[in-house]
Amino acid sequence: MVTTKINRKALAPSSDRCLAILELLSLHPKGLTLSDIHHLLGISKNMTFRILNDLTSRGYTHKAESKTYFLGSKLLSLSVPQAAGKNIVDESIPEIKALREATHESVGLLVPCEHEAVLIYFEPSRQPIRIIYDIGIKIPLYCNAPGKVFLAFGDERTRMARLKKQTFTRYTARTITDPARLRAELEVARQNGYAVDCAEEVEGAYCVAAPILDAEGYVVAAIVVTGPQERIPKEAFPRIGKLVVQAATRITTRLTQ
């Protein structure tokens, strides 16, 4: 990859500061206060306040009651991927809702983001005990079903590049930390057409996910069913996997026709 060197002297000061704040907040998912941003970036408190006020009013940042700032939902709405000019979320929603009703579990839609995945849409289960994730959350690829989709399916060069950047940090007793074991599981996923996760990232959460493709055969998203281990035991993987693959195939058809 060729990296373009930025001439900071040619940047508009206000735009540079605005983007610097957004980039800084992206590195701090727990949020930062105005003083934090002021000290970390060296921007005056008055200027930092004015920029944050503008960004918050437009939805690019969010200010909590604790006076901590986070990235807002507006950025996510602008970054929703397209396939052949079609909005992936819009084309997926009917199938996601139908899959939730068929499985009675939570269903999410994720897209790849370098060596991670980002949740861009989520329909929670209607059951009182359910698994819920926040829109915009970033997750590693090696320890959950949708992440494994981006490591198992698609062109080999992209898959291998993503695999090399995985940290293999242990989150639960079931987290796969051995690259060789993960590669073997990814091969099984390719054979089955779907990937699974047995509480490898979140204790008690079992997941089944399948790839969504564009017209050129690239994996542009993953659809996932997630729920408590008691309701999605390993014995249920084939049944749920079939439903997830069928939903992913219908979304792929929506995107490619």
C-alpha positions as CSV (number, residue, x, y, z in Angstrom):
1,M,0.0,0.0,0.0
2,V,1.3,3.5,-0.9
3,T,1.0,6.0,1.9
4,T,0.5,9.6,0.9
5,K,2.4,12.1,3.1
6,I,0.1,14.9,4.3
7,N,1.3,18.5,4.1
8,R,-0.2,19.8,7.3
9,K,0.6,23.4,6.3
10,A,-1.9,23.1,3.4
11,L,-4.7,22.0,5.7
12,A,-7.5,24.4,6.8
13,P,-6.9,24.8,10.6
14,S,-10.6,24.4,11.6
15,S,-11.0,21.3,9.4
16,D,-7.7,19.8,10.7
17,R,-8.8,20.3,14.4
18,C,-12.3,18.9,13.7
19,L,-10.9,15.8,12.1
20,A,-8.2,15.4,14.8
21,I,-11.0,15.4,17.5
22,L,-13.0,12.8,15.6
23,E,-9.9,10.6,15.1
24,L,-9.0,10.9,18.8
25,L,-12.5,9.9,20.0
26,S,-12.4,6.9,17.7
27,L,-9.4,5.7,19.8
28,H,-11.2,6.1,23.1
29,P,-14.5,4.1,23.0
30,K,-15.1,5.0,26.7
31,G,-15.1,8.7,25.8
32,L,-13.1,11.8,26.7
33,T,-13.9,15.0,28.5
34,L,-13.3,18.4,27.0
35,S,-10.2,18.8,29.2
36,D,-8.9,15.4,28.0
37,I,-9.2,16.5,24.4
38,H,-7.6,19.9,25.1
39,H,-4.6,18.3,26.8
40,L,-4.1,15.4,24.3
41,L,-4.4,17.6,21.1
42,G,-3.1,20.9,22.4
43,I,-6.1,22.8,21.1
44,S,-7.3,25.7,23.3
45,K,-10.3,24.9,25.5
46,N,-12.4,27.6,23.9
47,M,-11.8,26.2,20.4
48,T,-12.3,22.6,21.6
49,F,-15.6,23.6,23.1
50,R,-16.8,25.3,20.0
51,I,-15.8,22.4,17.7
52,L,-17.4,19.9,20.0
53,N,-20.6,22.0,20.2
54,D,-20.8,22.0,16.4
55,L,-20.1,18.3,16.1
56,T,-22.6,17.4,18.8
57,S,-25.4,19.6,17.2
58,R,-24.9,17.7,13.9
59,G,-24.8,14.3,15.5
60,Y,-21.1,13.6,14.8
61,T,-20.4,13.4,18.6
62,H,-22.5,12.7,21.6
63,K,-22.2,14.3,25.0
64,A,-23.1,12.1,28.0
65,E,-24.5,13.4,31.3
66,S,-21.0,12.8,32.7
67,K,-19.7,15.5,30.3
68,T,-17.8,12.8,28.4
69,Y,-17.8,13.0,24.6
70,F,-18.2,10.0,22.3
71,L,-18.5,9.5,18.5
72,G,-22.1,10.0,17.4
73,S,-24.4,7.9,15.2
74,K,-24.1,10.3,12.3
75,L,-20.7,9.0,11.3
76,L,-22.1,5.5,11.1
77,S,-25.0,6.5,9.0
78,L,-22.7,8.2,6.5
79,S,-20.4,5.1,6.3
80,V,-23.1,2.5,5.6
81,P,-21.6,0.5,2.7
82,Q,-23.2,0.2,-0.7
83,A,-23.2,-2.7,-3.2
84,A,-24.1,-2.0,-6.8
85,G,-25.6,1.3,-5.6
86,K,-27.8,-0.4,-3.0
87,N,-27.8,0.3,0.7
88,I,-26.7,-2.9,2.4
89,V,-28.7,-2.1,5.6
90,D,-31.9,-1.3,3.7
91,E,-31.7,-4.5,1.7
92,S,-31.0,-6.6,4.7
93,I,-33.6,-5.4,7.2
94,P,-36.5,-7.5,5.9
95,E,-34.4,-10.7,6.1
96,I,-33.0,-9.7,9.5
97,K,-36.4,-9.2,11.0
98,A,-37.7,-12.5,9.4
99,L,-34.7,-14.4,10.8
100,R,-35.3,-13.0,14.3
101,E,-38.9,-14.2,14.1
102,A,-37.8,-17.6,12.9
103,T,-35.1,-18.1,15.5
104,H,-36.5,-16.0,18.4
105,E,-33.0,-14.7,18.9
106,S,-31.1,-11.4,18.3
107,V,-29.8,-10.8,14.8
108,G,-27.1,-8.5,13.7
109,L,-25.4,-7.2,10.5
110,L,-21.7,-6.5,10.4
111,V,-19.2,-5.2,7.9
112,P,-15.4,-5.6,7.7
113,C,-13.3,-2.7,8.9
114,E,-9.6,-3.5,8.2
115,H,-8.8,-6.3,10.7
116,E,-12.0,-5.9,12.7
117,A,-15.7,-5.9,12.1
118,V,-18.3,-3.2,12.9
119,L,-22.0,-3.8,13.8
120,I,-24.1,-1.6,11.6
121,Y,-27.6,-2.9,12.3
122,F,-29.2,-5.0,15.1
123,E,-32.6,-6.5,15.9
124,P,-32.7,-7.7,19.6
125,S,-34.7,-10.8,20.5
126,R,-38.1,-10.3,22.0
127,Q,-37.3,-12.8,24.8
128,P,-36.7,-11.4,28.3
129,I,-33.2,-12.9,28.5
130,R,-31.3,-11.9,25.4
131,I,-28.0,-10.8,23.9
132,I,-27.7,-7.1,23.0
133,Y,-24.9,-5.2,21.3
134,D,-24.5,-1.5,20.6
135,I,-24.6,-0.3,17.0
136,G,-21.1,0.9,16.0
137,I,-19.2,-1.6,18.2
138,K,-16.0,-2.9,16.8
139,I,-15.0,-6.5,17.4
140,P,-11.9,-8.7,16.6
141,L,-12.4,-11.3,13.9
142,Y,-10.9,-14.5,15.4
143,C,-13.2,-15.1,18.4
144,N,-16.8,-14.7,17.2
145,A,-19.0,-16.0,14.4
146,P,-19.3,-12.9,12.2
147,G,-15.6,-12.2,12.5
148,K,-14.7,-15.7,11.4
149,V,-16.9,-15.1,8.3
150,F,-14.5,-12.4,7.2
151,L,-11.5,-14.8,7.8
152,A,-13.1,-17.8,6.2
153,F,-14.8,-16.5,3.1
154,G,-13.7,-14.3,0.2
155,D,-10.4,-13.9,-1.6
156,E,-7.4,-15.6,0.1
157,R,-5.2,-12.5,0.0
158,T,-7.6,-10.4,2.0
159,R,-8.3,-13.2,4.4
160,M,-4.6,-13.9,5.1
161,A,-3.9,-10.2,5.6
162,R,-6.7,-10.0,8.2
163,L,-5.6,-13.1,9.9
164,K,-2.0,-11.9,10.4
165,K,-3.3,-8.8,12.3
166,Q,-5.4,-10.8,14.9
167,T,-4.0,-10.5,18.4
168,F,-5.5,-13.8,19.7
169,T,-6.1,-12.2,23.1
170,R,-8.0,-14.6,25.4
171,Y,-11.5,-13.2,26.4
172,T,-13.0,-16.4,27.8
173,A,-11.9,-19.9,28.6
174,R,-13.1,-20.9,25.1
175,T,-11.3,-18.3,23.1
176,I,-9.2,-19.8,20.3
177,T,-5.7,-18.5,20.8
178,D,-3.9,-21.0,18.5
179,P,-3.7,-19.8,14.8
180,A,-3.5,-23.4,13.6
181,R,-6.6,-24.4,15.4
182,L,-8.4,-21.3,14.1
183,R,-7.4,-22.1,10.5
184,A,-8.8,-25.6,10.9
185,E,-12.1,-24.2,12.2
186,L,-12.2,-21.7,9.3
187,E,-11.9,-24.6,6.9
188,V,-14.9,-26.3,8.5
189,A,-16.8,-23.0,8.2
190,R,-16.1,-22.9,4.5
191,Q,-17.4,-26.4,4.1
192,N,-20.6,-25.7,6.1
193,G,-21.2,-22.3,4.6
194,Y,-21.5,-20.7,8.0
195,A,-19.2,-19.9,11.1
196,V,-20.0,-20.5,14.7
197,D,-18.8,-19.1,18.1
198,C,-19.1,-21.0,21.4
199,A,-18.8,-18.2,23.9
200,E,-15.4,-17.4,22.7
201,E,-15.7,-13.6,23.1
202,V,-18.6,-13.1,25.4
203,E,-19.3,-15.6,28.2
204,G,-22.5,-17.5,27.6
205,A,-23.1,-16.1,24.1
206,Y,-23.3,-18.6,21.2
207,C,-23.5,-17.3,17.6
208,V,-24.0,-18.5,14.0
209,A,-23.1,-16.3,11.1
210,A,-23.0,-16.4,7.3
211,P,-21.5,-14.3,4.5
212,I,-23.3,-11.8,2.3
213,L,-21.8,-11.2,-1.1
214,D,-21.8,-8.5,-3.8
215,A,-22.1,-9.1,-7.5
216,E,-18.4,-9.8,-7.9
217,G,-18.4,-12.4,-5.1
218,Y,-16.7,-10.3,-2.5
219,V,-17.9,-10.7,1.1
220,V,-19.4,-7.3,2.0
221,A,-21.2,-8.2,5.2
222,A,-22.1,-11.0,7.7
223,I,-25.4,-11.7,9.2
224,V,-25.4,-13.3,12.7
225,V,-27.8,-14.9,15.1
226,T,-26.8,-14.7,18.7
227,G,-28.3,-15.9,21.9
228,P,-27.7,-17.6,25.3
229,Q,-26.0,-21.0,25.2
230,E,-29.1,-22.6,26.8
231,R,-31.1,-21.7,23.7
232,I,-28.4,-22.1,21.0
233,P,-26.5,-25.2,22.0
234,K,-24.1,-26.8,19.6
235,E,-26.8,-29.3,18.6
236,A,-28.8,-26.4,17.2
237,F,-26.0,-25.0,15.0
238,P,-27.0,-27.0,11.8
239,R,-30.6,-25.9,12.0
240,I,-29.8,-22.3,12.7
241,G,-26.9,-22.3,10.3
242,K,-29.3,-23.4,7.5
243,L,-31.6,-20.5,8.3
244,V,-28.8,-18.0,8.5
245,V,-27.3,-19.1,5.2
246,Q,-30.8,-18.9,3.5
247,A,-31.2,-15.3,4.8
248,A,-27.7,-14.4,3.7
249,T,-28.4,-15.8,0.2
250,R,-31.6,-13.8,-0.1
251,I,-29.8,-10.6,0.9
252,T,-27.1,-11.4,-1.6
253,T,-29.8,-11.8,-4.3
254,R,-31.3,-8.4,-3.3
255,L,-27.9,-6.7,-3.7
256,T,-27.0,-8.3,-7.0
257,Q,-30.3,-8.1,-8.9
